[in-house]
């Protein structure tokens, strides 16, 4: 299995700032945006320590956007959309 850079290159997913809805839809484009956001929120809660790591990276509960640094943390922990 390659490193995260290889996975990102293979999927063409770009690390950049994303809205919560946009990132959620990247992870599951087959469901409605509202459902995708709920699913992403659940994924963030279920991965032990992920929310804490995001908070250290400047994430605020209820934020509508993830910075590129926060997206990188999410991708490293959850995987590439």
C-alpha positions in Angstrom: 0.0 0.0 0.0 1.4 3.4 -0.9 1.6 6.5 1.2 -1.1 9.2 1.4 0.5 11.2 -1.4 0.3 8.2 -3.8 -3.4 7.7 -2.9 -4.2 11.4 -3.4 -2.5 11.3 -6.8 -4.3 8.2 -7.9 -7.7 9.6 -7.0 -7.0 13.1 -8.2 -8.3 14.5 -4.9 -6.8 17.8 -4.1 -5.9 19.0 -0.6 -7.3 22.5 -0.4 -10.0 24.4 1.5 -13.4 22.7 1.3 -16.8 23.6 2.5 -18.2 21.0 4.9 -20.9 20.1 2.3 -18.4 19.9 -0.5 -16.0 17.6 1.4 -19.0 15.5 2.6 -20.2 15.0 -1.0 -16.7 14.0 -2.0 -16.9 11.2 0.4 -20.3 10.1 -0.6 -21.7 11.7 -3.8 -24.5 9.2 -4.1 -26.6 10.7 -1.2 -28.2 14.1 -0.7 -25.8 16.9 0.6 -27.6 17.1 4.0 -27.2 13.4 4.5 -23.6 13.5 3.4 -22.8 16.2 5.9 -24.4 14.1 8.7 -22.4 11.1 7.6 -19.2 13.1 7.6 -19.9 14.5 11.0 -20.5 10.9 12.3 -17.2 9.8 10.7 -15.3 12.7 12.4 -16.8 11.7 15.8 -16.2 8.0 15.4 -12.4 8.2 14.6 -10.8 8.3 18.0 -8.8 11.5 18.5 -9.7 13.0 15.1 -11.9 15.9 16.4 -9.2 16.7 19.0 -6.6 16.8 16.3 -8.8 19.1 14.1 -9.4 21.4 17.1 -5.6 21.8 17.5 -5.5 22.7 13.8 -8.0 25.5 14.4 -11.3 23.8 13.6 -14.3 25.3 15.4 -17.5 23.3 16.0 -20.1 24.4 13.5 -17.5 25.7 11.1 -18.7 25.7 7.5 -15.2 25.2 6.0 -12.2 23.0 6.5 -8.8 24.5 5.9 -6.3 22.6 3.7 -4.5 21.6 6.8 -7.7 20.2 8.4 -8.6 18.4 5.1 -5.1 16.8 5.1 -5.7 15.6 8.7 -9.1 14.2 7.8 -7.7 12.4 4.7 -4.8 11.0 6.7 -7.2 9.6 9.3 -10.2 8.6 7.3 -8.8 8.1 3.8 -9.1 9.7 0.4 -12.6 10.4 -0.8 
